[in-house]
Amino acid sequence: MAAETRFFPGELAGGFRLLAPLKVAKKTETWLACDVDAGRLVIKFQMDGDSKPLCVAETLVAAGRLPGLTAVLGTFEYARCRCVVMEYAGDRTLCSVLRADKPMAFADNLILLRRMLRALDALHCLGIVHRDVKPGNIVMSDDGAVLTDFGIARFVADEEPAGTVVGTPSYMSPEQARDSGKVDVRSDLFSLGSVLYESITGRRRFPDRGLARTALDVMNCARPPHGEMTALVPEAFAKILCSMMERDRNARPNSAADALRELDAMYPES
């Protein structure tokens, strides 16, 4: 049964014509829309009055186009909702690729990791942590992989109530599963490592067993599966990924830029 939407196809919102709902949640709706000049776009409606996603969006609007990130084009208010306008990168996500195909080849995983590290570096340089890096938020566009959906992204310096937990359990870092308000940029590296683990092995490192049980699996995770990874990808590549998936964030690279430098040193771009 389709989720009930607050808006309807053909409705004009802020001058944009809504075409079809892409994702409907309790506090947000994401719609495919169109504009006479810009063509197809994505509009995300935030209904709970939380101003932080809008602040993040406005920072991304001011930053312009960034490598590996979907462009945020503007913000507006409509029907008592805060709205974010983003470019439409397509509907072929990494999640759909992994469902339909075998695990990705090493060359494709190398390209994916490099592009996503650049995307995270650009985001982190703005003081923003994404908090929801997962296959469903990576669009495999004609121009390469693009990280999307900044709905629960926040500024690292922002404070949240203690014990707040947001994100997708199978891709959270241990510290995010414990208290999402106390994460820093290294949390996104853990999440990206979990994404690459899945694209290499064809299975999730932390299968979905419900919010509480999956969060416990993440918090109590064993050392990164180095032996398993080296059976599938070169040693140097496995070493970088395993360092990103360390349970202790102090054992991970300090930043996406550090991980990218290590990757480029091992595998220079031709």
Phi, psi and omega in degrees: 000127182291144178291144180286133181255154179277335184247178183217151178303136181094344180294143176264121180235111180061027181090358179254139178269123180284135182255309183197146177287137177259323181206130180237122178234179185297319186249355182219154168227136178243126186236144165282133182222175178220156179224142183303319184272317188269346182080215183287139181221171173240133176240127177252123179263123178256118190256354188264002178082002179289122184274346185296316177301326179291321178296318176298315181299317181294327175295320180289326175299313181295330182286339181077201182285131181237148184298129174075007179242140174295139184285132173263121192261337181174176178223155175199173177245140181205132176051044180062025176242146169272131189236139179240130180257126180232157175293155177263113183266356182117177182243010179267095181272165175299327178301314180291326177296315182289331176288324187272331188243176173284171176308147184290150178292158182303316182301321179289323178292325177297315178297317181298312181298314181299316182293319180288327175294322176295320179297313180294323178299316179297318180292314182294328178295341175271001181082018185249136172250134189286310177073005178212045176285115182202164182304325181290344179254013175244112181267130180268082183278172178296336181265004181119174182295140181228129176276130185235181171061094180256027186298327178245012174295152178210164174285137182303326183283346181291149177256147176227160178304139180303138177087001177297132178232117176226157179124190180251112191310318184296342183240006177290156167277162178304319181290329177290322178293336180272316182198099186292343180280352184246023180272159171232193188297337181291340176295318178297328179294319177299314180299316179296322176300320178294324176296314180293325175303316181291320181289339178272315186268338184086008178215156180288144173291325179236092180301149181289112177239027185094157187305305187294313184290321179292320177299320177295319177302318181293313182297329183256021186298147178282181177300153180305145186284068186299313181298319179296320182291319183291344175283346186242333181224163179302152183307313184296321180292316179298322181298317179297313181297316181295326177294327178289334184261017177296138179298318178278116184296337178290345178268353178275167170304148182289339184201166174297325179298319178296315179296322180293320177298319179294319179296315181294327178292323180280323185226078180301142177290137179276000000 
